[in-house]
């Protein structure tokens, strides 16, 4: 009995000790662990290659007008494209590169437009034509002028042909129906110039003053024409086809025929007032003014 009582007492004491000490538990002190001092990462050792580096020996591509000179292996460029080598331009053909075939410019500008002149009349239409009367150059008469036809022919009236040439025939009609022309007549200048090479300081030579050619009825021009950069001769025939008065109006038909290199389109026929003609050999600039009609002999109607 005493032993039991003693054991019970010890158990109660232990419980009391545990309970009584529960509020006195002390938390352990926490201290920070210091970071290690960083150390530089050692650079990796690069082992030398086990082969020898050889510079590119360059396999050059031949340059042209569009591509530079470059190495086909490494692509290095050593020079730019080759400059164009153009042909000489003329009035019909632009400059063309002899290396690549590219067109590298424009045809030459015709002298006709350089001088500020204009083709102001076409075939198949009538235009007022200002001139003076034949008997009194102080009196003005106004008629009409028309380029009726432009015919381009390989041969003409069994005439001998010239290799590489063709005929261009222009039929022109003048009509004068006013009182001034009825009383005093009429006058006019008809001539021709070259659209591409016209020179206003050249002499305007009458048709009958030109030398005869070996083609019947044709005379050799005192000038040349320029086709594809080459100077070529050409031949002229001028004819008075008819003059008739019908109901008080004068109807005049004239015909100009040219033998020119095939495909040439630079012949220009002009009509001017007779007031500008004072002799039979004048420079062209003296024979034209603001009322001059210029017809270019190309195949067109309307």
Buried (B, 14 or more C-beta within 10 A) or exposed (E): EEEEEEEEEEEEEEEEEEEEEEEEEEEEEEEEEEEEEEEEEEEEEEEEEEEEEEEEEEEBEEBEBEEEBBBEEEEEEEEEEBEBEBBEBBBBBBBBBEEBEEEBBEBBEBBBEEEEBEBBBBBEEBBEBBBBBBEEBEBBBBBBBBBEBBBBBEEBEEBEBBEEBBBBBBBBBBBBBBEBBBEBBBBBBBBBBBBBBBBBEBEBBEBEEBEEBEBEBBBBBEBEBBBEEEEBBBBBBBBEEEEEEEEEBBBBBBBBBBBBBEEBBBBBBBBBBBBBBEEEEBEBBBBBEEBBBBBBBBEEEE
